[in-house]
Amino acid sequence: MAGTYDLIADLPLEIEDYDLDGLELDFGGYFLRKTTLIRLRGGGGEGVGEDVVYDPDDHVAFQQTAGELPLAGSWTLDSFARHLDGLDLFSSAPERDASRNYRRWAFESAALDLALRQAGRSLADQLNRAPRSVTYVVSMRLGPPGSEKPETTERLRRVLDRYPSTRFKLDPTNTWTDALIAELVATGAVDSLDLKGQYKGTPVDVETDPELYRRVAEAFPDAWLEDPDLNDGTRQVLEPYRDRITWDAVIHSVDDVLRLPFEPRMVNIKPSRFGPLKALFATYDFCAERGIGAYGGGQTELGVGRDHIQYLAALFHPDTPNDVAPREFNFPQVPDGLPQSPIELPVAASGFRFRKPLLVR
C-alpha cells in the first residue's frame, strides 16, 4: 500500500546552487538562539528550509562552508534524499548527535519547497489534503533555566493579559510550590505539562521527583503529561494517569514509537527530530493506522521552520494542542497583533510555504 511519502518521492527537482543565511535572537541574555536558512536554487526558483541545530558554534562552522556541498543536479525528491545519505552535512562533528537529523530536515524541507514550486503545486495539493485551521498552545518555562529565583506566573500572565484565550504547555520544575500550582490551575489555561524526564545533561533538565509528578497530575486532570522519567519511583504514581502520558524527545521514527513502554494515545511529532521526510511521513501514516493521536512541536525556529511545522499541523493534526504558536510568542517581548488560536494559514499556491507572514500588523 502506498504511503504519504510516495506522493512526493518522484517529484522532479533541479538544483543549481545553494546559499546559507544566519538568523539569531537573544532571549534576554540567558540564551542566544542561532539558526541557519538553507536556500536551494534552481529552475528560476528557490526553496527554503531552516536548520534548528541548538549549538551556536555548529551554525558558525556551517555558514562558513556555504556552497561547498555537491548538491547541484537533476534529481527526484527521493534520489536527492538518497544522495544526502552519502554526504556529511557537518564539516566537523556536531556538538550532539541529534543535530544531524535537524540539519537533514532543513535540507529536505528546502528541497520539498523547491520541487513543489518547480511543479507549480502546493504541498496540500500534492498530498490531496485540505489544510484546516490549527489549534496551538504557547510553550514556556515560567523562569529562565538554571535561575535560582522562585518561579511565578508573571510571564504567563503577560501573555494572557494581551491574548486572553491563549492555551499553554508548561515545564513544571522542582521549584513549583503548591501556591504556584493553584495560581496556574485558576487560569484554566494549561493544556499540557512537559516533565522533561527524557532530557539528560541539558540546560532544561528537571530532576525526577515522583511527588512533583503526583502534584501536577492531580492538579491538572485534563492536561497531557509529556516525557516523564518512568522508573520504580514514578511508575506507580503515574499509573492512574497513563492515558494522559505522551512522548516527545525519544520520538524520531516509527521504531521509537514501537519501543515505548506502552502504546500511547498521543505523541508529539517534531518534524526536525526525524530528519528525512520519509521517516516523518512514515510516522504520520503509522499513527493514523494505529489510532494514535499526534500534535506538532517546535524547536524555537526563528524563520521558515516555524511555517513548516504549522503547515504540517494543518494537514495532519489541526485540532490537537500543537506546540506551533506563531514564532513571536518566543520573543522576550511578545508583540501586538498576533493571530489567536485557531489560526487560518495563508498557504501559498505552490511550494511548502505561506504566501505572507502570519504576523498581523
N, C-alpha and C positions, 0 to 999 in steps of 0.2 A: 504494500500500500504506500502510495506517495505521501511524503510528509511536507511540512511547510517549507523546509529548506529547498526541496525540489522545485518549488515555484520560482525561486530566484537563481538557482545554481547555474542555469545555462544562459543567463543574461550576458550579452557581449559587453566587453569592457576594453576601451582603448586608453592607455596611459602613455603620455609623452614625457612628463616630468612631475616633480612634486616639490613642495616647499613646506617650511615649518614656521609657525608664529607662536611666540610665547605669550601667555596670559599670567597675571598674578594678582592676588588680593591679600592684603594684610588684615587678619582677623584680630584687630585690637591689640597687636603686639605679642600675642601668645601663639600665633600660628600664621606663617606665611605660606599661602597656597599658591603653587605654581601648576599650570597645566600647559599642554602644547597642542595647538591646532595643526592637524595634518591636512594639507591641501593637495589632492591629486588632480592633475590637469590632463585633459586630452579631448580631441574632437571638438574643440572650441568651448568646452565646459569645464566645470570644477566640482569636485566632490570633497566634502569636509568632514573630518572626524576629530574627536578630542581625546588626547592621551591624558588619563587621570592618575598616572603614577604619583604616589604621595611624596616621594623623596625629592626635594628641590634639586640636589646635585645631579640626579638622573636626567632631569629636564635640561639642565645646562649642558651636559655632555651630549644629549640627543640633538639639541638645537645647533650645536657646533658641527654636526655631521650632515646637515641638510643637503639633500641631493645625492648622497653617496650610495644609497641602496639601489640595486639594479631592479627597478620596478617597471621601466618602460616596456611596452609591448602590446600585442593583441591577445586578449585573454577572454575567458568567461569568468564570472564571479568565482566559480568553483576551481578553475585552473589557477586563478590568481591566489586563492586561499592555499592551494597545494604548493604553489611557488613560495609563499610565505613560510610554509612548513620548513623549507630548507634554508631560510635566512635567519641570522641572529640579528634581531632588531635593536640590540644594545651593543654599543662599541666596547663597553666593559660591563662586567657582571652587575646587575641591578642590586640595590640595597636589600631587596626582598624578592623572593621567587614569584609572588603574586603579581608583581609588576609586569611580568612577561605577558600575562593574559590581558592586562589593562592596555598595553601598547598594541597588542594584536587586535583587540576590539577597535581601537582607534583607526588602524589601517583598514580593517574590513568594513567598518561603518562608513568611512570615507569612500571606499570602493563601491559599496552599495549605493550611496548617494550619487556618485558619478555614473554608474551603469544605468540607474533609473533615469537620470537626466538625459543621458545619451539615447535612451529608448523612448523618451517622452512620456514616461509613466510615473505615477506616484507609487510608493510602497503599498498603500491601501489598495490601489488598482491591481497591482501585481499579485497580492495575496488574496484578492477577492474578499476583502473585509472592509466594512464601513467603520471609520473611526467614530467613537462616541465621546461624549463629554466625560472628562476624567475627574474623579474624586481624588483629592490629595490631602495629605497631612503635612504639617511642618515638623521636621525633626530637629530636636535640640537637646543639649545638656544645659541645665539651669545655671551652672557656673563653669568657668574655664577648667579644663582638665589639669589636675595637679594643684589647683588652688586650695589653700587651707581655710579660706573664708567659708562660712556656712552658706549653703545654697538657699536661695529664696525664690519666690515666684515672680520676681520683678521682670526678668527677661520675657517670660511667658505673657505677663500682663501687658507689657508694652505692645506686644503683637495683638492681643485681644482688644486693647483699647482702640486700635486703629482698624482691626479686622475682626469684629466680634464673633463671626461664625466659624473661625478657624478651629480645626481639629489638630491634635498634636501626637507625635511619637516622642516619648521622653526616655532619657537614660537615667534610671534610678542608680544612685551611688550609695556608698557606705555612710555618707553623711546625712542621708534623709531621715528626718525626725518624724514622729507621729503628727506633730503640728503641721509640718510642711505637707505631708501626705494629705491631711484633712483639707488644707487650703486647695490643693490640686483637685481633690475629689469634688469640692464645692464648685469648681469651674465647670464641671460636666464636659470638659473639652478633650479628655485624654482617650485616644483610641488604641494605642499600643505602647508597650514598655520594652525597651531594648536592654536586656540584662547584661549584655557584653560578656557573657560567660565563655564565649569561644575566642576571645581575644587574649593573647598572652604576649607580654613583652612590648606592649604598645602604650602610647600616651593616654589611651582611653580605657585601659584595663580597669575592671572593678573587681575587688576581692570577693570571692564567692562566700555568700552569707545566707544560710538557709532561713534565718529569721527575716532578713530583708525580703527574700522571695515570698515567704508566707505573708508578710505585712502588705506587700503591694498586690499580690494575687487576691487577697481578701478585700482590699480597699477598692480595687478597680475590677469588679466582677465581669465586665464586658470587654476588657482590654486584652489584646493579643500579648503573649509573653514570648518575646523573641530571644533566641540564643541563650538559654540557660546553660549553666555548667551542671550537667547531670552527674552526680556522684552519690555515694552512700548517704550523705547528709541531706541532699536536696531532692532525691527521687521521691521519698515518702511525702515530703512537703508538697511537691508539685503534682503528685498523682491525681488528686481531685480536680486539677485544672488541666489535665493532659490534653483535652480537646482545644485548649487555647494556646498550646505551645507551637511556635513556629520557628523557622530557621533561616539564617542569612549567611553568616561568614563561612560556613562549611559547604555552601551550595555552589558548585562550579560545573555540574554535569548531571545527567540522569543517574549515573552510578552513585553520586553523592547523595541523591535523594533515597536511593535504594539502601544505602548504608546507614541511614538514620536509625535510631533505636526503635522507632515505631513509625508507621506511615502517618504523616501529619495531615491535618485538614487544610493547612495553608503553608506556603513557603514564600520567602522573599526572593524574587528573581532580579538580581542586579546584572544587567547585560554585560557590563565591563568585566565582571568576575569570570565570565565564561570564555572570553577571548574569541575564538572562531564563531561566526554566525551559525555554523552547522550545529555546534554544541548548544547554543542558545535556543534555536528553533526546535531541536530535538527535545529539549526540556519542556518547552511550552506544549509540544504535542503529547509528551508523556503525562504531564499533569492533567491535561484535558481528558486523556483516555482513562486515567485513574480517578478522576473526580477530585483532584487535589487543587484547591484554590491557589491563586498567586496574587501578589502585589509587587509593584515595582519599587526599586530602591536606587538611590543616587550615591555619588562619590564626591560631593562638593564640586560639581562641574562649574566652570566659570563661563563656558561658551556653549557651542552647539551640542555638546554631550548631554546637556540637560534637555534640549529639544528632543533628542533621540529617545531618551527614556520616557518622556511624556508621550511621544508618538506611539511607542510600543505599548504603553499602558492603554492608550486609546483603542488599540486594535485587539489586545489580548485580555486585559483585566481592568476595565474602566471603573468598575463600581466598588473596588476594594480600597483599603486605606493606603493608597500609593504614596510612598515617600518620594514624590516627584514635584513638590511645590515649586513655583517659579523661583529661579536661582537667586532673585533679590532678597528672598527671606533669609538667605545665609549671610547677607551683608551685615556688618556691625551696626549700621543704621538702616532699618527697613524703610524703603521709600513709600510714598503715597502712590495710589493708582494701580495697585496690583490686582489682577483678576482673582476673584474669590472662587473657592471650590463649590460645585464642579466647574471646570473650565472647558470652553469650546476651543479647540485647537485650530489655528489658521493653516491647515495642511496645504502645502504647495501642490500645484497641478502635476509637477514632476519632481522626482528625487525623494530623498529621505530627509525632509526638511520642512520648515514653515515658510510661508510667503512673507511674513512680517514678524517682528518680535512680539512676545506676549505682553510686555510692559505697556500699560495704558497711561499715557501722559495726560 
